């Protein structure tokens, strides 16, 4: 009679949280405003407003948009605000910065709304590898959210996790 193989991880109280599971669908767009500036450097209000008015904003339906300027132009805050007002009817979110900034802001919102009471007094592994761009900042925010409730926090996989936190016994 062969010994039965038992998956001790599946039978344990160990909870795995994979931030990739929370990755929201929607195309990510990097929107460079340099072409709307005179020689890519000078914002002329009248011309800029005309570009904004004539642009087809519907192409950003359900997208996440990162606004930036790839030149060394000094762009007034109102310019990004004007674009964002147009995007608001179409895009899920618009931010100033890189795609990395965009992902970080998306995950900040996700984690701030994440219900963690299901991890109360349990050992938790935060899954490390992902195929989607989960920002490192999201891992930090998640660890801060989990520490008050989890018994312990580890990083990686059940077979090779790195211990990060263990609540002291009282």
VEXGU-464983 format. One record per atom (N, C-alpha, C): residue number from 1; atom name; x, y, z. Coordinates in pm, 1 decimal. Each point is the difference from the previous one (the first is absolute). Layout:
PT  num  atomo         X         Y         Z
PT  NUM     CA         X         Y         Z
...
***
This chain:
PT  num  atomo         X         Y         Z
PT    1      N      83.9    -116.2       0.0
PT    1     CA     -83.9     116.2       0.0
PT    1      C      89.7     124.3       0.0
PT    2      N     -22.7      88.5     -98.2
PT    2     CA      79.2     122.7     -14.1
PT    2      C     -52.1     106.8      95.0
PT    3      N      92.1      76.5      53.5
PT    3     CA     -40.8     111.1      85.5
PT    3      C     -69.4     106.8     -82.8
PT    4      N    -105.7      51.7      57.2
PT    4     CA     -75.4     106.0     -67.7
PT    4      C      77.0     131.2      12.5
PT    5      N       5.2      74.9    -109.5
PT    5     CA      66.0     130.2       1.6
PT    5      C    -100.0     101.7      54.0
PT    6      N      42.3      71.7     102.3
PT    6     CA     -88.0      97.4      63.6
PT    6      C      56.7     140.0     -23.1
PT    7      N     -83.0      87.9     -48.1
PT    7     CA      39.1     139.2     -20.5
PT    7      C     -20.6      74.0     132.0
PT    8      N     109.0      10.6      76.4
PT    8     CA     -10.8      62.3     132.1
PT    8      C     -26.9     150.2      -9.5
PT    9      N      45.5      63.2    -106.0
PT    9     CA     -24.8     143.8     -16.8
PT    9      C    -149.0      24.3     -20.0
PT   10      N     -62.3     -79.8     -85.7
PT   10     CA    -143.3      16.5     -25.6
PT   10      C     -82.9     -28.7     124.5
PT   11      N      48.3     -86.6      85.9
PT   11     CA     -74.0     -35.0     120.6
PT   11      C      33.4      89.7     120.0
PT   12      N      91.8      92.6     -16.9
PT   12     CA      39.6      86.6     111.3
PT   12      C     -87.2     125.5       5.3
PT   13      N      21.4      79.8     102.5
PT   13     CA     -71.5     127.4      14.5
PT   13      C      65.9     109.7     -82.7
PT   14      N     109.7     -32.0     -63.8
PT   14     CA      76.7      95.1     -78.2
PT   14      C     -86.0      61.6    -111.0
PT   15      N       1.1     132.7      -7.8
PT   15     CA     -74.9      71.6    -103.5
PT   15      C      99.6      65.2     -94.9
PT   16      N     -27.1     -12.1    -128.4
PT   16     CA      85.0      61.0    -101.9
PT   16      C     -76.7     115.6     -62.6
PT   17      N      66.4     113.5     -10.6
PT   17     CA     -60.0     113.3     -68.1
PT   17      C      89.3      36.6    -118.0
PT   18      N     -60.4       5.2    -117.4
PT   18     CA      71.0      29.6    -123.9
PT   18      C     -55.8     130.5     -56.0
PT   19      N      79.0     105.1       4.5
PT   19     CA     -47.5     129.9     -46.9
PT   19      C     -33.1      -0.3    -149.1
PT   20      N      56.0     -94.4     -72.1
PT   20     CA     -32.4     -13.0    -142.4
PT   20      C    -149.3     -30.0     -19.0
PT   21      N     -60.6     -67.5      97.0
PT   21     CA    -143.2     -30.7      -7.8
PT   21      C     -85.6     126.7       1.5
PT   22      N      54.8     108.8      49.4
PT   22     CA     -74.4     125.6      11.9
PT   22      C      29.5      96.3    -114.6
PT   23      N      85.3     -41.6     -92.2
PT   23     CA      39.8      85.4    -111.7
PT   23      C    -122.6      34.3     -84.7
PT   24      N     -33.8     128.6      -8.9
PT   24     CA    -120.3      36.8     -74.2
PT   24      C      22.7      -1.2    -150.8
PT   25      N    -102.5     -41.7     -72.6
PT   25     CA       9.6       0.5    -145.0
PT   25      C     -12.1     142.6     -51.0
PT   26      N      52.6      22.9    -113.5
PT   26     CA      -2.2     131.6     -62.2
PT   26      C     136.8      31.9     -56.6
PT   27      N       0.1      54.8    -118.8
PT   27     CA     124.8      35.1     -67.8
PT   27      C      68.3     114.0      74.9
PT   28      N     132.8      -6.3       8.6
PT   28     CA      79.7     106.0      60.6
PT   28      C      57.8      84.6    -113.0
PT   29      N     -13.3     132.0      12.3
PT   29     CA      44.3      91.6    -105.0
PT   29      C      93.8     104.0      59.2
PT   30      N     113.0      20.4     -66.2
PT   30     CA      93.3     105.5      35.2
PT   30      C     -24.8     115.3     -97.5
PT   31      N     -52.0     110.0      48.9
PT   31     CA     -44.0     113.7     -81.6
PT   31      C     102.5     112.5      12.1
PT   32      N      77.4      20.1    -106.0
PT   32     CA     105.5     101.5      -2.6
PT   32      C     -56.0     128.2     -60.5
PT   33      N       6.9     109.8      73.6
PT   33     CA     -56.6     125.8     -50.2
PT   33      C      99.3      83.2     -80.6
PT   34      N     121.1     -47.0     -19.9
PT   34     CA     103.2      80.2     -66.0
PT   34      C     -41.8      48.3    -138.0
PT   35      N     -77.9     -79.5     -72.3
PT   35     CA     -40.6      39.7    -134.9
PT   35      C    -101.3     114.0       1.0
PT   36      N     -54.0      31.3     114.3
PT   36     CA     -94.2     110.7      13.2
PT   36      C      69.0     127.8      46.4
PT   37      N     132.3      -4.4      10.2
PT   37     CA      78.5     115.5      42.4
PT   37      C      79.1      53.5    -119.1
PT   38      N      21.5     129.5      -2.4
PT   38     CA      81.2      62.0    -104.1
PT   38      C     142.0     -53.3      11.8
PT   39      N      46.5     -63.0    -107.1
PT   39     CA     132.0     -63.4      -4.7
PT   39      C      21.6     -97.3     116.8
PT   40      N    -109.7     -52.2      53.7
PT   40     CA       6.7     -96.6     108.5
PT   40      C      39.0      59.6     133.3
PT   41      N      13.1     132.9       6.7
PT   41     CA      50.6      63.4     120.8
PT   41      C     -86.6     109.5      58.6
PT   42      N     -77.7      66.9     -81.4
PT   42     CA     -74.5     116.2      47.5
PT   42      C    -149.7     -24.4     -13.1
PT   43      N     -68.8      16.0     110.9
PT   43     CA    -144.8     -14.0      -3.3
PT   43      C     -60.9     135.8     -33.9
PT   44      N     -66.4       4.5    -115.2
PT   44     CA     -74.9     119.3     -38.3
PT   44      C    -146.0     -32.8      25.8
PT   45      N     -60.3      73.4      92.2
PT   45     CA    -132.4     -34.8      49.8
PT   45      C    -103.1     -17.8    -110.6
PT   46      N      -9.8      93.6     -90.9
PT   46     CA    -101.3      -7.9    -106.0
PT   46      C      17.7    -127.2     -83.7
PT   47      N     122.9     -25.8     -43.4
PT   47     CA      27.7    -120.1     -80.9
PT   47      C     -25.9    -127.8      80.2
PT   48      N      42.5       0.8     125.6
PT   48     CA     -18.5    -117.6      85.2
PT   48      C    -148.6     -30.1      17.4
PT   49      N     -77.9     102.9      30.0
PT   49     CA    -144.5     -18.1      15.9
PT   49      C     -64.1     -51.7    -128.1
PT   50      N      50.5      42.7    -114.4
PT   50     CA     -52.8     -47.6    -128.2
PT   50      C      28.4    -149.2     -17.6
PT   51      N     120.3     -42.9      33.0
PT   51     CA      33.9    -143.3      -6.8
PT   51      C     -93.3     -81.1      90.5
PT   52      N     -21.4      49.0     120.0
PT   52     CA     -87.4     -68.9      94.9
PT   52      C    -142.3      -8.4     -55.9
PT   53      N     -48.2     109.2     -57.0
PT   53     CA    -136.7       4.5     -52.3
PT   53      C     -18.8     -92.0    -120.4
PT   54      N     102.2     -14.4     -81.4
PT   54     CA     -11.4     -78.2    -124.2
PT   54      C      35.9    -147.5      17.3
PT   55      N      56.7     -36.4     110.5
PT   55     CA      46.5    -137.6      21.2
PT   55      C    -118.8     -95.4      19.7
PT   56      N      12.0    -121.2     -53.0
PT   56     CA    -103.7    -102.7      17.5
PT   56      C      24.0     -73.9     131.7
PT   57      N     -67.7      43.9     103.5
PT   57     CA      18.8     -57.4     133.6
PT   57      C     -66.3    -135.9      14.2
PT   58      N     -92.7     -33.3     -87.7
PT   58     CA     -71.1    -128.5      11.1
PT   58      C      93.2    -119.9     -17.2
PT   59      N     116.1      20.3     -60.5
PT   59     CA      95.0    -110.8     -18.1
PT   59      C      57.7     -49.9     132.0
PT   60      N     -24.5      73.4     107.6
PT   60     CA      50.7     -38.0     132.0
PT   60      C    -108.1     -63.8      87.0
PT   61      N    -107.9     -43.0     -64.5
PT   61     CA    -108.8     -64.1      73.0
PT   61      C      53.0    -119.4      79.1
PT   62      N     -25.9       0.5     130.6
PT   62     CA      38.7    -108.1      91.4
PT   62      C     151.1     -22.4       8.6
PT   63      N      78.1     102.2     -29.0
PT   63     CA     146.0      -7.6      10.2
PT   63      C      47.3      63.9     129.8
PT   64      N     122.3     -31.9      34.3
PT   64     CA      72.2      66.7     107.3
PT   64      C     106.8      83.4     -69.9
PT   65      N       3.5     129.9      29.2
PT   65     CA      85.2      91.3     -75.6
PT   65      C     101.7      68.9      90.7
PT   66      N     126.8      -6.4     -40.2
PT   66     CA     107.9      71.5      67.6
PT   66      C      39.5     117.8     -88.8
PT   67      N     -19.5     120.1      49.7
PT   67     CA      33.8     121.7     -73.4
PT   67      C     142.9      41.0      34.4
PT   68      N      76.3      38.1    -102.3
PT   68     CA     135.9      45.3      26.1
PT   68      C      48.6      83.7    -117.9
PT   69      N     114.5      61.7      17.2
PT   69     CA      64.8      73.7    -107.4
PT   69      C     142.5     -52.6     -10.4
PT   70      N      36.5     -49.4    -116.8
PT   70     CA     130.9     -63.2     -17.5
PT   70      C     112.8     100.4     -23.6
PT   71      N     -34.0     129.0      -7.3
PT   71     CA     104.4     101.4     -13.8
PT   71      C      19.2      70.6     134.2
PT   72      N      91.9      92.4       3.1
PT   72     CA      27.2      74.8     122.8
PT   72      C     -89.9     122.9      14.7
PT   73      N    -112.7      -1.3     -65.9
PT   73     CA     -92.1     113.4       6.4
PT   73      C     -53.8      17.8     141.4
PT   74      N     -25.0     123.3      34.7
PT   74     CA     -67.7      29.3     126.5
PT   74      C    -148.6       7.9     -32.6
PT   75      N     -73.0     -98.9      49.4
PT   75     CA    -142.8     -10.9     -30.7
PT   75      C     -79.6      44.0     121.8
PT   76      N     -86.1     101.6     -16.9
PT   76     CA     -80.0      43.0     114.4
PT   76      C    -101.8    -107.4      39.7
PT   77      N     -31.2      -4.8     127.9
PT   77     CA     -93.0    -100.8      51.5
PT   77      C    -135.2       4.4     -69.7
PT   78      N     -46.3     118.7     -37.4
PT   78     CA    -132.5      10.9     -61.3
PT   78      C      -8.0     -77.1    -131.7
PT   79      N     114.4     -15.8     -68.8
PT   79     CA      -1.0     -72.1    -128.3
PT   79      C     -38.8    -146.5      21.0
PT   80      N      59.7     -62.1     101.3
PT   80     CA     -35.0    -138.8      31.2
PT   80      C    -143.9      -9.6      51.9
PT   81      N     -41.0     100.8      74.3
PT   81     CA    -138.1       2.4      50.3
PT   81      C     -98.6       9.0    -116.3
PT   82      N      31.4      82.9    -100.0
PT   82     CA     -87.3      15.9    -116.7
PT   82      C     -15.6    -132.2     -75.5
PT   83      N     110.6     -70.9     -17.0
PT   83     CA      -5.1    -131.0     -67.3
PT   83      C     -80.5     -99.6      83.0
PT   84      N      24.1      -1.1     129.6
PT   84     CA     -69.4     -93.8      88.2
PT   84      C    -150.7      22.3      -0.7
PT   85      N     -41.1     124.2      -6.6
PT   85     CA    -143.9      29.1      -7.2
PT   85      C     -60.2     -62.5    -125.2
PT   86      N      72.4       1.8    -110.1
PT   86     CA     -49.0     -62.5    -124.0
PT   86      C       1.7    -152.9      10.4
PT   87      N     102.1     -52.0      64.0
PT   87     CA      12.0    -145.8      14.8
PT   87      C    -101.9     -58.8      96.5
PT   88      N     -47.6      79.6      92.0
PT   88     CA     -84.0     -50.9     108.7
PT   88      C    -123.7     -74.7     -49.6
PT   89      N     -56.0      38.0    -111.9
PT   89     CA    -119.0     -67.5     -52.7
PT   89      C      33.1    -133.8     -66.3
PT   90      N     127.7     -27.9     -21.7
PT   90     CA      39.5    -121.0     -72.1
PT   90      C      94.5     -90.9      79.3
PT   91      N     107.1      56.1      49.9
PT   91     CA     103.8     -80.1      65.9
PT   91      C     -43.4     -42.9     139.4
PT   92      N      48.3    -116.3      41.7
PT   92     CA     -24.9     -46.9     136.4
PT   92      C      76.9      84.8      99.8
PT   93      N     120.5      44.8     -40.9
PT   93     CA      84.9      78.4      87.9
PT   93      C     103.4      71.8     -84.5
PT   94      N      33.6     122.9      38.8
PT   94     CA     113.1      69.0     -63.1
PT   94      C      87.2      57.5     110.5
PT   95      N     130.4      -7.3     -21.0
PT   95     CA      98.3      48.5      96.5
PT   95      C     112.5      69.8     -76.0
PT   96      N      79.2      77.2      71.2
PT   96     CA     121.3      57.3     -58.2
PT   96      C     114.5     -92.5      36.8
PT   97      N      76.5     -41.7     -99.8
PT   97     CA     116.6     -83.2      28.5
PT   97      C      19.3    -111.6     -99.6
PT   98      N      76.9     -97.6      41.1
PT   98     CA      35.2    -115.0     -83.4
PT   98      C    -104.8    -110.3      14.3
PT   99      N      17.3    -104.8     -78.3
PT   99     CA     -88.0    -116.0      14.6
PT   99      C      20.9     -65.8     136.0
PT  100      N     122.0       8.1      53.7
PT  100     CA      26.3     -54.4     133.0
PT  100      C     -77.4      79.3     105.8
PT  101      N      -0.5     132.9     -14.4
PT  101     CA     -79.8      83.5      91.3
PT  101      C    -147.0     -37.3      -9.2
PT  102      N     -46.2     -19.3    -121.5
PT  102     CA    -140.5     -35.3     -22.9
PT  102      C     -35.3    -130.0      71.7
PT  103      N      81.9    -103.3     -17.5
PT  103     CA     -27.0    -128.6      65.5
PT  103      C       2.6      14.6     152.0
PT  104      N      93.6      78.7      50.4
PT  104     CA       9.0      20.5     144.1
PT  104      C    -126.6      67.0      53.9
PT  105      N     -50.4      98.0     -70.9
PT  105     CA    -122.0      68.8      44.0
PT  105      C    -120.9     -91.9     -10.7
PT  106      N      -6.2     -79.0    -104.9
PT  106     CA    -109.6     -97.1     -14.6
PT  106      C      -0.5     -94.5     120.0
PT  107      N     117.4     -54.8      32.4
PT  107     CA       8.6     -95.7     111.0
PT  107      C     -18.6      65.2     136.2
PT  108      N      35.8     126.2      13.1
PT  108     CA     -25.6      70.7     125.8
PT  108      C    -149.8       0.5      28.1
PT  109      N     -77.3      26.3    -102.1
PT  109     CA    -145.9       0.1      14.5
PT  109      C     -52.3    -140.5      29.9
PT  110      N      50.0     -97.9     -71.3
PT  110     CA     -44.3    -138.8      19.4
PT  110      C      27.6     -45.0     143.5
PT  111      N     121.0      24.5      47.8
PT  111     CA      38.3     -46.6     132.4
PT  111      C     -72.2      77.2     110.0
PT  112      N     -22.8     128.5     -21.4
PT  112     CA     -72.1      76.3     102.7
PT  112      C    -143.0     -50.9      15.6
PT  113      N     -55.4     -58.9    -104.3
PT  113     CA    -136.3     -54.8       6.5
PT  113      C      -3.3    -151.2      23.7
PT  114      N     115.3     -62.3      16.6
PT  114     CA       8.2    -144.6      16.6
PT  114      C     -45.6     -41.7     139.7
PT  115      N     -89.9     -93.3       4.2
PT  115     CA     -49.8     -53.6     127.3
PT  115      C      97.3    -107.7      47.8
PT  116      N      61.5      22.2     115.6
PT  116     CA     100.7     -93.2      50.7
PT  116      C     -44.0     -74.9     125.2
PT  117      N    -123.6      17.3      41.2
PT  117     CA     -45.5     -67.9     122.1
PT  117      C       4.7    -152.5     -14.7
PT  118      N      -4.2     -51.4    -121.0
PT  118     CA       9.9    -143.4     -23.7
PT  118      C     137.6     -57.3      30.3
PT  119      N      97.2      86.7      24.0
PT  119     CA     136.2     -43.1      32.2
PT  119      C      30.6      11.5     149.4
PT  120      N    -102.3      30.5      79.2
PT  120     CA      17.9      23.3     143.1
PT  120      C      58.6    -124.4      68.6
PT  121      N     110.1      20.5      70.2
PT  121     CA      69.4    -103.1      79.0
PT  121      C      45.3    -120.4     -82.6
PT  122      N      26.7      22.2    -128.0
PT  122     CA      44.6    -108.5     -87.6
PT  122      C     138.0      31.1     -58.1
PT  123      N      75.4    -105.2     -33.4
PT  123     CA     124.8      22.1     -72.4
PT  123      C     -31.9      32.8    -146.5
PT  124      N      64.7     103.5     -51.5
PT  124     CA     -28.6      46.8    -135.9
PT  124      C     127.8       1.2     -82.4
PT  125      N     -10.5     -49.5    -121.8
PT  125     CA     109.2      10.5     -96.7
PT  125      C     -44.9      96.2    -108.9
PT  126      N      81.4     101.7     -22.8
PT  126     CA     -22.4      91.0    -111.0
PT  126      C      78.5     -56.6    -116.8
PT  127      N     -72.0     -41.3    -102.5
PT  127     CA      63.3     -63.6    -115.1
PT  127      C      92.3      98.7     -69.2
PT  128      N     118.1     -46.8     -35.2
PT  128     CA     102.4      88.6     -53.4
PT  128      C       4.4      13.8    -150.0
PT  129      N      -8.9    -106.8     -72.2
PT  129     CA      14.9       5.7    -145.0
PT  129      C    -133.8      30.6     -65.5
PT  130      N       5.8      84.2    -101.8
PT  130     CA    -123.1      28.0     -73.3
PT  130      C      32.8      28.6    -145.7
PT  131      N     -98.2     -21.1     -83.9
PT  131     CA      14.8      26.1    -142.6
PT  131      C     -49.7     139.5     -36.5
PT  132      N     -69.0      63.1      92.3
PT  132     CA     -53.4     134.2     -22.3
PT  132      C      83.2      99.6      80.0
PT  133      N      -0.3     125.2     -41.1
PT  133     CA      86.5      98.6      66.9
PT  133      C     -52.2      45.6     135.7
PT  134      N      21.0     -82.8      99.9
PT  134     CA     -36.4      36.0     137.1
PT  134      C     116.8      80.0      57.1
PT  135      N     -22.9     127.4      34.2
PT  135     CA     110.5      83.7      47.8
PT  135      C      47.4     -38.7     139.5
PT  136      N     127.2      21.0      24.4
PT  136     CA      57.6     -29.9     132.2
PT  136      C     -70.4      78.5     110.0
PT  137      N     -42.4     120.5     -31.6
PT  137     CA     -71.3      81.6      97.9
PT  137      C    -126.6     -70.6      49.2
PT  138      N     -64.2     -75.9     -87.3
PT  138     CA    -120.9     -73.2      38.8
PT  138      C      31.4    -104.2     106.3
PT  139      N     115.6     -63.1      -9.6
PT  139     CA      39.4     -99.8      99.0
PT  139      C      21.3      64.8     136.3
PT  140      N      56.9     118.8      -0.4
PT  140     CA      21.4      72.5     126.0
PT  140      C    -133.5      38.9      61.3
PT  141      N     -89.4      53.9     -80.3
PT  141     CA    -131.9      39.8      50.3
PT  141      C     -76.7    -120.1      53.8
PT  142      N      10.9    -113.1     -70.2
PT  142     CA     -68.8    -120.7      45.2
PT  142      C      56.6     -48.2     133.1
PT  143      N     131.0       2.2      14.4
PT  143     CA      59.2     -45.7     126.8
PT  143      C     -44.3      89.4     115.3
PT  144      N     -11.2     130.0     -23.6
PT  144     CA     -47.9      91.4     104.0
PT  144      C    -145.4     -29.1      36.6
PT  145      N     -78.6     -37.6     -98.7
PT  145     CA    -141.6     -29.0      24.5
PT  145      C     -17.1    -133.5      72.3
PT  146      N      86.3     -96.8     -30.3
PT  146     CA     -12.1    -133.5      59.1
PT  146      C      55.5      -9.8     141.7
PT  147      N     103.5      76.6      31.9
PT  147     CA      67.3     -15.0     129.4
PT  147      C     -94.6       7.3     119.9
PT  148      N     -95.2      92.4       5.3
PT  148     CA     -88.0       5.0     118.0
PT  148      C     -91.7    -121.1      16.5
PT  149      N     -22.0     -77.4    -107.5
PT  149     CA     -95.1    -111.6      10.5
PT  149      C      65.1    -137.9     -10.2
PT  150      N     104.3     -13.6     -78.0
PT  150     CA      58.6    -132.1     -25.8
PT  150      C      85.5     -47.6     117.3
PT  151      N       3.2    -132.7      16.2
PT  151     CA      86.5     -61.0     101.3
PT  151      C     145.4       9.4     -45.5
PT  152      N      20.9     -23.1    -130.0
PT  152     CA     133.0      11.8     -57.3
PT  152      C     -13.9      36.7    -147.7
PT  153      N     107.0      60.4     -51.7
PT  153     CA       3.5      38.5    -141.1
PT  153      C     129.1     -53.3     -59.7
PT  154      N     -15.0     -67.2    -114.3
PT  154     CA     114.2     -53.1     -73.3
PT  154      C     -11.2      46.3    -144.9
PT  155      N     109.5      -8.9     -71.8
PT  155     CA       3.0      40.2    -140.0
PT  155      C      53.0    -113.6     -84.4
PT  156      N     -62.0     -23.9    -114.4
PT  156     CA      47.1    -102.8     -92.2
PT  156      C    -104.6    -105.3     -26.4
PT  157      N      41.3    -123.9       6.4
PT  157     CA     -86.6    -115.9     -22.4
PT  157      C       2.6     -86.3     126.4
PT  158      N    -100.0     -84.0      15.3
PT  158     CA      -7.8     -85.0     119.7
PT  158      C     123.6     -88.7      14.7
PT  159      N      58.4     -41.8    -111.5
PT  159     CA     116.0     -89.2       6.0
PT  159      C     130.1      73.6      30.6
PT  160      N       1.2     131.2     -19.2
PT  160     CA     124.1      75.9      22.6
PT  160      C     -32.0     145.2      35.1
PT  161      N     -60.6      18.0     114.1
PT  161     CA     -39.2     135.0      39.2
PT  161      C     104.9      65.4      89.4
PT  162      N       1.2     132.1      -3.5
PT  162     CA      89.2      78.4      83.9
PT  162      C     -83.9      56.9     114.2
PT  163      N      33.1     -33.9     125.3
PT  163     CA     -76.9      54.8     111.3
PT  163      C      26.9     149.3      16.1
PT  164      N    -108.4      77.1      19.5
PT  164     CA      11.5     145.0      13.8
PT  164      C     -45.9      50.2     136.0
PT  165      N    -101.3     -64.5      53.7
PT  165     CA     -59.7      47.9     124.6
PT  165      C     -66.2    -116.2      71.5
PT  166      N      14.6      -2.3     131.2
PT  166     CA     -70.4     -96.2      81.9
PT  166      C     -43.5      71.0     128.3
PT  167      N    -128.8      -0.5      26.2
PT  167     CA     -53.1      65.2     118.9
PT  167      C      55.6     -66.8     124.1
PT  168      N      39.4      81.3      95.4
PT  168     CA      51.1     -53.6     126.4
PT  168      C    -113.3     -56.0      82.2
PT  169      N      28.4    -111.9      64.4
PT  169     CA    -100.8     -61.2      86.3
PT  169      C     -10.9      81.5     127.1
PT  170      N    -121.3      13.6      46.0
PT  170     CA     -22.9      78.9     122.3
PT  170      C     -14.9     -89.3     119.0
***
